[in-house]
Amino acid sequence: MSDSKTDLTRKTALITGGVKNLGADIALALAPLGANLALHYNSDKSKEDATKIVKQLNDSYPNVKVKVYQGNLTTEAAVEKLFTSAKSDFGRIDIVINTIGKVLKKPITDVTEAEYDEMFAVNSKSAFFILKAGAKYVEDGGRIVTIVTALLAAFTGYYSSYAGSKAPVEHFTRAVSKELQPRLISVNNVAPGPMDTPFFYPQESPEAVAYHKSQGLGGRLTDTKDIAPLVRFLVTEGGWITGQTIFANGGYTTR
């Protein structure tokens, strides 16, 4: 008999950015628990990834329902469309995991107004409206997790627009966790260290990559597979944790 806290059968997890990298690993961590999966992706460039993860999930977990949705989630209308579509298709949303984000590394004197607007649209505005939709659509007893960044606990230059646009999510999360407390919905953030994904390397010089690696356990970057089990825990046995930002970064930063 499975533990009721880890049995996600007949429950639905909506994962933004859910077809590759960390989002895909989280989907693969929840599927064995029986969760149906609503997986979002942003652009046409990820269509092939979406096809691959759906096939992988269907082949390995034929009893799990999987659907994919495309959309740029920097407007409330797009977020609302995603949630209402998933609710219509699955009948319920129990878990929301938001993995989307954009990195920019440069001196503040080089950040343009257009870059600032894009960073806050992707990292802050989208997170706000995903939390708002989660508050509306997630079933009582549900779980909401947002991926932020370990740089929220760093004292460094060059990431002003990135860490700065992720920082408001901590305040959003604390407020929403209190608002949803009567409904037994936990709301948390996970703050990984620099992750070994294609999104990381374009921003960094070889020397910076070596430095980032040197600051983590084992002299390596965070792997997406370091983070997926933590998210799985937060949406199952870890439901008593709420309103928190958990720094999972191999000692890269701390508060």
Contacts in CASP RR format, 6 or more apart in sequence:
PFRMAT RR
TARGET T0000
AUTHOR 0000-0000-0000
METHOD contacts of the structure
MODEL  1
MSDSKTDLTRKTALITGGVKNLGADIALALAPLGANLALHYNSDKSKEDA
TKIVKQLNDSYPNVKVKVYQGNLTTEAAVEKLFTSAKSDFGRIDIVINTI
GKVLKKPITDVTEAEYDEMFAVNSKSAFFILKAGAKYVEDGGRIVTIVTA
LLAAFTGYYSSYAGSKAPVEHFTRAVSKELQPRLISVNNVAPGPMDTPFF
YPQESPEAVAYHKSQGLGGRLTDTKDIAPLVRFLVTEGGWITGQTIFANG
GYTTR
3 237 0 8 1.000
5 236 0 8 1.000
5 237 0 8 1.000
5 238 0 8 1.000
6 33 0 8 1.000
6 236 0 8 1.000
6 237 0 8 1.000
7 33 0 8 1.000
7 34 0 8 1.000
8 30 0 8 1.000
8 33 0 8 1.000
8 34 0 8 1.000
8 35 0 8 1.000
8 94 0 8 1.000
8 95 0 8 1.000
8 235 0 8 1.000
8 236 0 8 1.000
9 33 0 8 1.000
9 34 0 8 1.000
9 35 0 8 1.000
10 36 0 8 1.000
11 34 0 8 1.000
11 35 0 8 1.000
11 36 0 8 1.000
11 92 0 8 1.000
11 94 0 8 1.000
11 95 0 8 1.000
12 35 0 8 1.000
12 36 0 8 1.000
12 37 0 8 1.000
12 38 0 8 1.000
12 86 0 8 1.000
12 90 0 8 1.000
12 91 0 8 1.000
12 92 0 8 1.000
12 93 0 8 1.000
12 94 0 8 1.000
12 95 0 8 1.000
13 27 0 8 1.000
13 30 0 8 1.000
13 35 0 8 1.000
13 36 0 8 1.000
13 37 0 8 1.000
13 38 0 8 1.000
13 94 0 8 1.000
13 95 0 8 1.000
13 96 0 8 1.000
13 97 0 8 1.000
13 235 0 8 1.000
14 38 0 8 1.000
14 40 0 8 1.000
14 82 0 8 1.000
14 83 0 8 1.000
14 86 0 8 1.000
14 93 0 8 1.000
14 95 0 8 1.000
14 96 0 8 1.000
14 97 0 8 1.000
15 23 0 8 1.000
15 26 0 8 1.000
15 27 0 8 1.000
15 37 0 8 1.000
15 38 0 8 1.000
15 39 0 8 1.000
15 40 0 8 1.000
15 96 0 8 1.000
15 97 0 8 1.000
15 99 0 8 1.000
16 40 0 8 1.000
16 73 0 8 1.000
16 82 0 8 1.000
16 96 0 8 1.000
16 97 0 8 1.000
16 98 0 8 1.000
16 99 0 8 1.000
16 100 0 8 1.000
16 126 0 8 1.000
16 130 0 8 1.000
17 23 0 8 1.000
17 39 0 8 1.000
17 40 0 8 1.000
17 41 0 8 1.000
17 42 0 8 1.000
17 46 0 8 1.000
17 99 0 8 1.000
17 100 0 8 1.000
18 24 0 8 1.000
18 26 0 8 1.000
18 27 0 8 1.000
18 39 0 8 1.000
18 40 0 8 1.000
18 41 0 8 1.000
18 53 0 8 1.000
18 99 0 8 1.000
19 27 0 8 1.000
19 39 0 8 1.000
19 40 0 8 1.000
19 41 0 8 1.000
19 46 0 8 1.000
19 49 0 8 1.000
19 50 0 8 1.000
19 52 0 8 1.000
19 53 0 8 1.000
19 68 0 8 1.000
20 41 0 8 1.000
20 46 0 8 1.000
20 49 0 8 1.000
20 53 0 8 1.000
21 99 0 8 1.000
21 195 0 8 1.000
21 197 0 8 1.000
21 198 0 8 1.000
21 199 0 8 1.000
21 224 0 8 1.000
22 99 0 8 1.000
22 147 0 8 1.000
22 192 0 8 1.000
22 195 0 8 1.000
22 197 0 8 1.000
22 224 0 8 1.000
22 227 0 8 1.000
22 228 0 8 1.000
23 39 0 8 1.000
23 97 0 8 1.000
23 99 0 8 1.000
23 224 0 8 1.000
23 228 0 8 1.000
24 49 0 8 1.000
24 53 0 8 1.000
25 224 0 8 1.000
25 225 0 8 1.000
25 227 0 8 1.000
25 228 0 8 1.000
26 97 0 8 1.000
26 99 0 8 1.000
26 227 0 8 1.000
26 228 0 8 1.000
26 231 0 8 1.000
26 232 0 8 1.000
27 37 0 8 1.000
27 39 0 8 1.000
27 53 0 8 1.000
27 57 0 8 1.000
28 56 0 8 1.000
28 57 0 8 1.000
28 228 0 8 1.000
29 228 0 8 1.000
29 229 0 8 1.000
29 231 0 8 1.000
29 232 0 8 1.000
30 37 0 8 1.000
30 95 0 8 1.000
30 232 0 8 1.000
30 235 0 8 1.000
31 37 0 8 1.000
31 57 0 8 1.000
31 60 0 8 1.000
31 61 0 8 1.000
31 64 0 8 1.000
32 61 0 8 1.000
33 232 0 8 1.000
33 236 0 8 1.000
34 61 0 8 1.000
34 63 0 8 1.000
34 64 0 8 1.000
35 64 0 8 1.000
35 94 0 8 1.000
35 95 0 8 1.000
36 64 0 8 1.000
36 65 0 8 1.000
36 66 0 8 1.000
36 90 0 8 1.000
37 57 0 8 1.000
37 64 0 8 1.000
37 65 0 8 1.000
37 66 0 8 1.000
37 67 0 8 1.000
38 67 0 8 1.000
38 69 0 8 1.000
38 86 0 8 1.000
38 89 0 8 1.000
38 90 0 8 1.000
38 93 0 8 1.000
39 50 0 8 1.000
39 53 0 8 1.000
39 54 0 8 1.000
39 66 0 8 1.000
39 67 0 8 1.000
39 68 0 8 1.000
39 69 0 8 1.000
40 68 0 8 1.000
40 69 0 8 1.000
40 70 0 8 1.000
40 71 0 8 1.000
40 73 0 8 1.000
40 82 0 8 1.000
41 47 0 8 1.000
41 49 0 8 1.000
41 50 0 8 1.000
41 68 0 8 1.000
41 69 0 8 1.000
41 70 0 8 1.000
41 71 0 8 1.000
42 70 0 8 1.000
42 71 0 8 1.000
42 72 0 8 1.000
42 73 0 8 1.000
42 100 0 8 1.000
43 70 0 8 1.000
43 72 0 8 1.000
44 70 0 8 1.000
47 70 0 8 1.000
50 68 0 8 1.000
50 70 0 8 1.000
53 66 0 8 1.000
54 66 0 8 1.000
54 68 0 8 1.000
57 64 0 8 1.000
57 66 0 8 1.000
58 64 0 8 1.000
58 66 0 8 1.000
65 90 0 8 1.000
67 86 0 8 1.000
67 89 0 8 1.000
67 90 0 8 1.000
69 82 0 8 1.000
69 85 0 8 1.000
69 86 0 8 1.000
71 78 0 8 1.000
71 81 0 8 1.000
71 82 0 8 1.000
72 78 0 8 1.000
73 79 0 8 1.000
73 82 0 8 1.000
73 100 0 8 1.000
73 126 0 8 1.000
73 129 0 8 1.000
73 130 0 8 1.000
74 121 0 8 1.000
74 122 0 8 1.000
74 125 0 8 1.000
74 126 0 8 1.000
75 129 0 8 1.000
76 129 0 8 1.000
76 132 0 8 1.000
79 126 0 8 1.000
79 129 0 8 1.000
79 130 0 8 1.000
79 132 0 8 1.000
79 133 0 8 1.000
80 129 0 8 1.000
80 133 0 8 1.000
82 133 0 8 1.000
83 93 0 8 1.000
83 133 0 8 1.000
83 134 0 8 1.000
83 136 0 8 1.000
83 137 0 8 1.000
84 137 0 8 1.000
86 93 0 8 1.000
87 93 0 8 1.000
87 137 0 8 1.000
92 139 0 8 1.000
93 134 0 8 1.000
93 137 0 8 1.000
93 138 0 8 1.000
93 139 0 8 1.000
94 138 0 8 1.000
94 139 0 8 1.000
94 141 0 8 1.000
94 142 0 8 1.000
94 143 0 8 1.000
95 138 0 8 1.000
95 142 0 8 1.000
95 143 0 8 1.000
95 144 0 8 1.000
95 145 0 8 1.000
95 235 0 8 1.000
96 130 0 8 1.000
96 133 0 8 1.000
96 134 0 8 1.000
96 138 0 8 1.000
96 143 0 8 1.000
96 144 0 8 1.000
96 145 0 8 1.000
97 144 0 8 1.000
97 145 0 8 1.000
97 146 0 8 1.000
97 147 0 8 1.000
97 231 0 8 1.000
97 235 0 8 1.000
98 126 0 8 1.000
98 127 0 8 1.000
98 130 0 8 1.000
98 131 0 8 1.000
98 144 0 8 1.000
98 145 0 8 1.000
98 146 0 8 1.000
98 147 0 8 1.000
99 147 0 8 1.000
100 122 0 8 1.000
100 126 0 8 1.000
101 122 0 8 1.000
101 123 0 8 1.000
101 126 0 8 1.000
101 147 0 8 1.000
102 118 0 8 1.000
102 119 0 8 1.000
102 122 0 8 1.000
102 123 0 8 1.000
102 162 0 8 1.000
103 159 0 8 1.000
103 162 0 8 1.000
103 199 0 8 1.000
103 200 0 8 1.000
103 203 0 8 1.000
104 111 0 8 1.000
104 115 0 8 1.000
104 119 0 8 1.000
104 159 0 8 1.000
104 161 0 8 1.000
104 162 0 8 1.000
104 203 0 8 1.000
105 158 0 8 1.000
105 159 0 8 1.000
105 162 0 8 1.000
105 203 0 8 1.000
105 204 0 8 1.000
106 158 0 8 1.000
107 157 0 8 1.000
107 158 0 8 1.000
108 160 0 8 1.000
108 161 0 8 1.000
111 160 0 8 1.000
111 161 0 8 1.000
115 161 0 8 1.000
116 161 0 8 1.000
119 161 0 8 1.000
119 162 0 8 1.000
119 165 0 8 1.000
120 161 0 8 1.000
120 165 0 8 1.000
122 165 0 8 1.000
123 162 0 8 1.000
123 164 0 8 1.000
123 165 0 8 1.000
123 166 0 8 1.000
123 169 0 8 1.000
124 165 0 8 1.000
124 166 0 8 1.000
124 168 0 8 1.000
124 169 0 8 1.000
127 146 0 8 1.000
127 168 0 8 1.000
127 169 0 8 1.000
127 172 0 8 1.000
128 168 0 8 1.000
128 169 0 8 1.000
128 172 0 8 1.000
130 146 0 8 1.000
131 144 0 8 1.000
131 146 0 8 1.000
131 172 0 8 1.000
131 173 0 8 1.000
131 176 0 8 1.000
131 187 0 8 1.000
134 144 0 8 1.000
135 176 0 8 1.000
135 179 0 8 1.000
135 180 0 8 1.000
135 185 0 8 1.000
138 144 0 8 1.000
138 180 0 8 1.000
138 185 0 8 1.000
140 183 0 8 1.000
140 184 0 8 1.000
140 185 0 8 1.000
141 183 0 8 1.000
141 184 0 8 1.000
141 185 0 8 1.000
141 186 0 8 1.000
142 183 0 8 1.000
142 184 0 8 1.000
142 185 0 8 1.000
142 186 0 8 1.000
142 235 0 8 1.000
143 185 0 8 1.000
143 186 0 8 1.000
143 187 0 8 1.000
143 234 0 8 1.000
143 235 0 8 1.000
143 239 0 8 1.000
144 176 0 8 1.000
144 180 0 8 1.000
144 185 0 8 1.000
144 186 0 8 1.000
144 187 0 8 1.000
144 188 0 8 1.000
145 187 0 8 1.000
145 188 0 8 1.000
145 189 0 8 1.000
145 190 0 8 1.000
145 231 0 8 1.000
145 234 0 8 1.000
145 235 0 8 1.000
146 169 0 8 1.000
146 173 0 8 1.000
146 188 0 8 1.000
146 189 0 8 1.000
146 190 0 8 1.000
147 189 0 8 1.000
147 190 0 8 1.000
147 191 0 8 1.000
147 192 0 8 1.000
147 227 0 8 1.000
148 166 0 8 1.000
148 169 0 8 1.000
148 170 0 8 1.000
148 189 0 8 1.000
148 190 0 8 1.000
148 191 0 8 1.000
148 245 0 8 1.000
149 162 0 8 1.000
149 163 0 8 1.000
149 166 0 8 1.000
149 191 0 8 1.000
149 192 0 8 1.000
149 193 0 8 1.000
150 191 0 8 1.000
150 192 0 8 1.000
150 193 0 8 1.000
150 194 0 8 1.000
150 222 0 8 1.000
150 247 0 8 1.000
150 249 0 8 1.000
150 252 0 8 1.000
150 253 0 8 1.000
151 159 0 8 1.000
151 162 0 8 1.000
151 163 0 8 1.000
151 166 0 8 1.000
151 193 0 8 1.000
151 253 0 8 1.000
152 163 0 8 1.000
152 166 0 8 1.000
152 167 0 8 1.000
152 170 0 8 1.000
152 191 0 8 1.000
152 245 0 8 1.000
152 253 0 8 1.000
153 191 0 8 1.000
153 247 0 8 1.000
153 253 0 8 1.000
153 254 0 8 1.000
153 255 0 8 1.000
154 163 0 8 1.000
154 253 0 8 1.000
169 189 0 8 1.000
170 189 0 8 1.000
170 245 0 8 1.000
173 187 0 8 1.000
173 188 0 8 1.000
173 189 0 8 1.000
173 243 0 8 1.000
173 245 0 8 1.000
174 243 0 8 1.000
176 187 0 8 1.000
177 186 0 8 1.000
177 187 0 8 1.000
177 188 0 8 1.000
177 242 0 8 1.000
177 243 0 8 1.000
178 243 0 8 1.000
180 186 0 8 1.000
180 187 0 8 1.000
181 242 0 8 1.000
186 234 0 8 1.000
186 238 0 8 1.000
186 239 0 8 1.000
186 240 0 8 1.000
186 241 0 8 1.000
186 242 0 8 1.000
186 243 0 8 1.000
187 242 0 8 1.000
187 243 0 8 1.000
188 234 0 8 1.000
188 241 0 8 1.000
188 242 0 8 1.000
188 243 0 8 1.000
188 244 0 8 1.000
188 245 0 8 1.000
188 246 0 8 1.000
189 243 0 8 1.000
189 244 0 8 1.000
189 245 0 8 1.000
189 246 0 8 1.000
190 227 0 8 1.000
190 230 0 8 1.000
190 231 0 8 1.000
190 234 0 8 1.000
190 245 0 8 1.000
190 246 0 8 1.000
190 248 0 8 1.000
191 245 0 8 1.000
191 246 0 8 1.000
191 247 0 8 1.000
191 248 0 8 1.000
191 249 0 8 1.000
192 222 0 8 1.000
192 226 0 8 1.000
192 227 0 8 1.000
192 248 0 8 1.000
192 249 0 8 1.000
193 221 0 8 1.000
193 222 0 8 1.000
193 248 0 8 1.000
193 249 0 8 1.000
193 250 0 8 1.000
193 252 0 8 1.000
193 253 0 8 1.000
194 200 0 8 1.000
194 204 0 8 1.000
194 212 0 8 1.000
194 221 0 8 1.000
194 222 0 8 1.000
194 252 0 8 1.000
195 221 0 8 1.000
195 222 0 8 1.000
195 223 0 8 1.000
195 224 0 8 1.000
195 227 0 8 1.000
196 220 0 8 1.000
196 221 0 8 1.000
196 222 0 8 1.000
196 223 0 8 1.000
196 224 0 8 1.000
197 224 0 8 1.000
200 221 0 8 1.000
201 209 0 8 1.000
204 212 0 8 1.000
209 221 0 8 1.000
212 221 0 8 1.000
212 252 0 8 1.000
213 219 0 8 1.000
213 220 0 8 1.000
213 221 0 8 1.000
215 251 0 8 1.000
215 252 0 8 1.000
216 249 0 8 1.000
216 250 0 8 1.000
216 251 0 8 1.000
216 252 0 8 1.000
217 250 0 8 1.000
217 251 0 8 1.000
222 248 0 8 1.000
222 249 0 8 1.000
222 250 0 8 1.000
222 252 0 8 1.000
226 248 0 8 1.000
226 250 0 8 1.000
227 248 0 8 1.000
230 246 0 8 1.000
230 248 0 8 1.000
234 241 0 8 1.000
234 246 0 8 1.000
247 253 0 8 1.000
247 254 0 8 1.000
247 255 0 8 1.000
END
